[in-house]
Amino acid sequence: MKATAKLRYLRMAPRKVRMAADLVRGKKVVEAQSLLQFAAKHSALPVLKTLNSAVASAVNNFQANAANLYISHIAVNEGPKLKRFRPRARGQAFEIQKKTSHITIVVDEIEQEKVKKTTKSKTSVQDEKSTESLDSSTEKKETKKTYAKDRQSVSSRPQEKRGVQKFFRRKAI
């Protein structure tokens, strides 16, 4: 079940709106709402309103639980440009493009079967990591001994006293 919400002809440049969209892409809805609510970007408010619309649509039409929703797809596309002209010197006119955006948000419900499968795989991965950590700890001890020998040989060399190093030298003196 996927619920979609679209906001079209937003009078804001798509490049600026994408910054807010990238902030919440792929996140859970509750987390995304809190991020957008406190984001310092001006474009976060229209994205938040569109997200709330998508969540309301999912809850109303598909009886989904708002806590189980995540943002499966979010896109910010370019809308039509409003073309205005500004007078310049010697009778010239420079074009100003007032850009618009189209926001599309698709929310989907997290399937419980996927959640169960991922928890099983995480426990097996943790068991593998614990056996690897035992092997790697013995290797680390051996490598520390060899590094200590190398440091002693380097420190036994006489140290040269260096003065001020110049970063930039001219060819001609």
MONORUR-V563588 format. One record per pair of residues at least 12 apart in sequence whose C-alpha atoms are under 10 Angstrom apart, sorted by the first residue. I is the first residue (numbers start at 1). GAP is how many residues later the second one is. If there is no record, write none. Layout:
I:GAP  I:GAP
This chain:
1:57  1:60  1:61  1:62  1:63  1:106  1:107  1:108  1:109  2:52  2:55  2:56  2:60  2:62  2:67  2:69  2:70  2:71  2:104  2:105  2:106  2:107  3:50  3:51  3:52  3:53  3:54  3:55  3:56  3:57  3:58  3:59  3:61  3:66  3:68  3:69  3:102  3:103  3:104  3:105  3:106  4:46  4:47  4:49  4:50  4:51  4:53  4:54  4:69  4:70  4:100  4:101  4:102  4:103  4:104  5:44  5:45  5:46  5:47  5:48  5:49  5:50  5:51  5:52  5:53  5:69  5:98  5:99  5:100  5:101  5:102  6:41  6:44  6:45  6:47  6:48  6:68  6:69  6:70  6:96  6:97  6:98  6:99  6:100  7:39  7:40  7:42  7:43  7:44  7:46  7:69  7:94  7:95  7:96  7:97  7:98  8:68  8:69  8:70  8:71  8:92  8:93  8:94  8:95  8:96  9:69  9:70  9:71  9:72  9:90  9:91  9:92  9:93  9:94  10:33  10:36  10:68  10:69  10:89  10:90  10:91  10:92  10:93  11:68  11:69  11:70  11:71  11:87  11:88  11:89  11:90  11:91  12:30  12:31  12:34  12:66  12:67  12:86  12:87  12:88  12:89  12:90  13:30  13:63  13:64  13:65  13:66  13:68  13:84  13:85  13:86  13:87  13:88  13:89  14:29  14:61  14:62  14:63  14:64  14:65  14:85  14:86  14:87  14:88  14:89  15:61  15:62  15:63  15:84  15:86  16:25  16:26  16:27  16:28  16:60  16:85  17:24  17:25  17:26  17:27  17:28  17:29  17:30  17:58  17:59  17:60  17:83  17:84  17:85  17:86  18:25  18:26  18:29  18:56  18:57  18:58  18:59  18:83  18:85  19:22  19:24  19:25  19:57  20:15  20:16  20:19  20:20  20:21  20:22  20:23  20:24  20:25  20:26  20:27  20:28  20:56  21:15  21:22  21:23  21:26  21:27  21:52  21:53  21:54  21:55  21:82  21:83  21:84  22:52  22:53  22:54  23:12  23:13  23:16  23:21  24:12  24:23  24:24  24:46  24:47  24:50  25:45  25:46  25:47  25:48  25:49  25:50  25:80  26:44  26:45  26:46  26:47  26:48  26:81  27:42  27:43  27:44  27:45  28:38  28:39  28:40  28:41  28:42  28:43  28:44  28:79  28:80  28:81  28:82  29:22  29:23  29:25  29:26  29:37  29:38  29:39  29:40  29:41  29:42  29:43  29:78  29:79  29:80  30:36  30:37  30:38  30:39  30:40  31:36  31:39  32:16  32:19  32:38  32:39  33:14  33:15  33:16  33:18  33:19  34:14  35:13  36:12  36:13  36:15  37:12  46:57  47:27  47:29  47:56  47:57  47:58  50:53  50:54  50:55  50:56  51:20  51:23  51:52  51:53  51:54  51:55  51:56  52:53  53:52  54:17  54:50  54:51  54:52  54:53  54:54  55:12  55:14  55:15  55:16  55:50  55:51  55:52  55:53  57:50  58:48  58:49  58:50  58:51  62:47  64:44  64:45  65:44  65:45  66:41  66:42  66:43  67:42  67:43  68:40  68:41  68:42  68:43  68:44  69:38  69:39  69:40  69:41  69:42  70:36  70:37  70:38  70:39  70:40  71:34  71:35  71:36  71:37  71:38  71:39  72:33  72:34  72:35  72:36  72:37  72:38  73:31  73:32  73:33  73:34  73:35  74:29  74:30  74:31  74:32  74:33  75:27  75:28  75:29  75:30  75:31  76:25  76:26  76:27  76:28  76:29  77:23  77:24  77:25  77:26  77:27  78:21  78:22  78:23  78:24  78:25  79:20  79:21  79:22  79:23  79:24  80:17  80:18  80:19  80:20  80:21  80:22  81:15  81:16  81:17  81:18  81:19  81:20  82:14  82:15  82:16  82:17  82:18  83:12  83:13  83:14  83:15  83:16  84:12  84:13  84:14  85:12
